[in-house]
Amino acid sequence: MGRLKSVWVYHVDAGSCNGCDIEVLDVLSPYYDIERLGVKVVPTPRHADVLFITGPLTRQTRIALKKAYEAMPPKPRIVVAIGTCASSGGIFYNSYALYNTSPQRGRDRLRSGGPEMIVPIDMYIPGCPPSPEEILYGVAQLLGIKEKKMKGEYWIALPPGEKSGKENEIEFTIPDRPIPVRYWLTLREELRRVVGYYDRDAVLNDFIELVGKAFESDDPRERLHDLVTGYFLKEKDSRVKVAMRFLENEFWRLVDEYREWGEALKRKYPVTAGV
């Protein structure tokens, strides 16, 4: 994208809390005076070169955002996501109120969401909310006035045990846990709904320890249930009790679900030995 001398901007609120919107208004005020950079706000997307989006993209705003994007001239048609919610869905990324088409939302892609679900994003200005100076800096990069201070880095993760020979090669290590990393990430993310961010790691570590003991027996499902019940008798905090029972049910649900996926993949893509 070449340097732009001036841009006309149209702003769309995709369900924000108005925190980012206020910062955008600050940028338009005489104090920051973004118009001195050649930026002008227009009342219709038909005249806009750039689309400013704030908010995590709710179900009610997705149609309006899509129509605004399609109404813009085909070139340059630049989209800027302002704020953490517009960049990734923020803390609301997995809410029922948001429009999120990611099939693995809350699982493999723990932070998928935002307007990128329906429109391509050219620039992200994260922050909750981003300061007017950060928005100005992003716009200055858009116009080619300023260069990025942070440069992209390319790293290569080597298998465990293999020694690195280059500066950008690092040994990839997986923490030793009795459950797969995918299970751990999902349980950790879902547990915040039950006990919050402060206690979830301690509760999850206790549960993982019980899982490790359970799989030493011939019937891990029954053994885990007995261990969780014993944990109940010792624990006095009712929140932790509810969280531990939730983890037990969610863990076996994940085990069954991923087993079904694995069997379905084997049926769809049979692998012949020796190939």
N, C-alpha and C positions, 0 to 999 in steps of 0.2 A: 504494500500500500504506500503510494507516494505521499509527499507532504501536502497537507491541505492548508490553504491560506485562511479559510474561514469555514465555519460549519453552522448550519441551522439545526437546532435541536428540538425534539419533541419528547416530553416526559410522560411516562406511563407508570402509574402506581398499580402494582400487581399484588396488592394485599398487604402492604407494609404497615408497620405500627406508626408511621409518620415521622420516625426518628431520622431516617435517611432523607425523607422529603424536606425536613426542616434544614438539613445541611445543604441540600441542593438550593433551597431558597437563600441561604446565607451566601452561597457562591454567586448568586445573581444580584445580591445587594451591592450598594455603592462601595462598601468597605472592601470587598474582594474584587468586584467589578470584572466578572469573567468576560464581559463584552469587549474589553480591551484586547483580548486574544482573538477576537473575531467570531465569538460564539454568540448566537442569538437564538432565543427561545421563540418558537412559532406555535400558533394555536391549532395547527392541523398537521398530521403526519404526511400529507401530500406534498408539503413544502420542505420536509425535514431530510437532512443528510444523515443525522445521527439520532438514535433512539436511546434515551436514558430510561432504564428500568430499575425500579426499587420494589422490594417485596419478594416473597417466596413463591409467587404464582399460585393463587387459590383457584378453586374450581370455578368460582364466579367470574374471575378476571381473565381466564385463559382465552376466551373467545374475543374479548375486547383487545387483548394484547396481540392476538394473531391477526385480527383485522387491521390494527394500527400498523403492524409490520408489513402486511401485504399492500397497504395503501402508500407506503413510502416509494419514492422513485427507485428504480432498479439499481442505480449506482449513485453514490458509493454504498448506501444502505448499511451503515455501521451500527452495531448494537453494543451498548456499554451497560454492564451490570454493576449497579452501585449498591454496596452493602453486602454483608455476609449472607443475608437471606436470598438476595438476587444471585449471588455467586454460587451457592450450594444448597439453598433451602434453609440454612441456618439450623437453629434448634427445633424448627418446625418441620424439618425435611420429611419426617415419617408420619405427619399428621394426616388424619382422614380428610381434613379440610383442604389439603393441597392437591393440585393436579400433578401426579408423579407417575409416569409410565414405566419407570425402571422395573423390570421383572424381579430384580434381586434387591430392591430397596430395603435398607436396614440389615442387609446380610453382607454379601461380598463387597458391595459398594456402600460403605456405611454413611457416606455423605452425598448421595446422589439426590438431585432435586433442583428446583429453581426454574427460571424461565428457559434455561437451555433444553428443557423437555420439548419445547415447541418452536423455538427460534434459535439460530446460531448466535453465539456470543463472541464478539471480537476483542473485548477488553473487560477485565474484571478489576473492580476497585473495592476490595473487601474492607470490612470494618463494621462495628456495631455501636454507633454508626461511624462511617468514615468522616474524618474532619474535613472542613472546607479546603484546607491545604492539600490533603490527599486527593481530593476530587480535582483540584486545580492541577496537581502534578500529573494525574492521569490524563486530563484533557491536553496538557502540554505535550505529553508523549504522543497523544493521538494526532496533534497538529505538527509533530516533528520538531517542536521547539526544544524539548529536552530529550535526552537519551536515558535509557534504563540504567539505573545504578546496579541492579542485580542481574547477573548473567546466568543463563541456564547451565547446569552441570550434568554430565552424563556419567553414570556409574554402572559398573558391571558387577553383579552379585555372583560370586563363585560358589560352587558346591562345597559343602563342609569338608575340610581336610585338604583342599587344594590351595596351594600357595599363590599369592598374587605376584605378578611380575611387572605391573604397571601402576601408576599413581591412582588411576580411577577404578582399580579393581579392589573389591573388599570381599572378605569371606562372609558368606551368608549363613547365619546361625539361627536356628529355631529353638525357642525356649523349650526345655524338657518338661512336657506336661502329659498326663495320661489321656488327654483328649485332643483331637485335631484342632489346629489353630482356627479353622473355620467355625467350629463349635464354640470355642472360647470367645471369639469376637462377637458372635451372635448372642450368646448368653450374657456377655458383659453389656452389650447395647440394650438388650431387652430388660436387664435387671435395673437399669436406672429408673424405669417406670414404677418399680416396686419400692425400692429403698433410696433412690436418688443417687447422685454422684459421690457423695461423701462416704457412704458405707458399702458401696457395691463391690469394690475390689476385695475388701476383707471377707465379705460373705462369699464371694465367688471362689476365693482361695480355699476357704474351708470346705466348700462343696467339691472342688476339684480333688482335694485330699481324700474325701469320702469316695469319690469315683475311683481313684486309684486303688483303694482298699477293696472296693466292690468287685473290680475286675480280676482280683486274685482268686475269687471263688468260682465254682462251676455255674452258678446262677447269679450273674451280676445284677440283674434287675431286682430280684428279691432281696439280695444282699444290700443293695443301695437303699432300698426302702427301709430295711431294718436299721441301717446306719443313720438315715435321716430321722427316723423315729427316736433313736437314742439321742441324737443331737437336740431334738425337741425337748426331751426331759431335762437336759442340762441348761438350755438357753432360757433366759428370763424375758428377753425382748421379743414381744409379739411380732414386731415388724420383721425381725430376722427369721422367725419361724415361718411366716408367710412367704418370705423370699426363698427360703430353703426348699419348701414344698413346691414353689413355683419353678425353681431350677430343676428339681427332679422331674416334674412333668414335661418341662420344655426340653430337657436333655434327651429324654427318650423319644419325644416327638421328632427332634432333629435326627436322631439315629435312624428311626424308621423312614423318615422322609428322604434322607440322603442314600439310604440303602435302596429305596425304590428308584431314585434317580440313577444310581449306578447300574441297577439291573436293566432299566429302560435303555441306557446308553449301550450296554452290552448287546441287547437285542437289536438295536438300531445299527450299531457299528461293531459287528462281530470281528474279533481279532484272531487270526490263525497263528498257531504256535510257530516260531521260527521266522516270522515276517517282521 
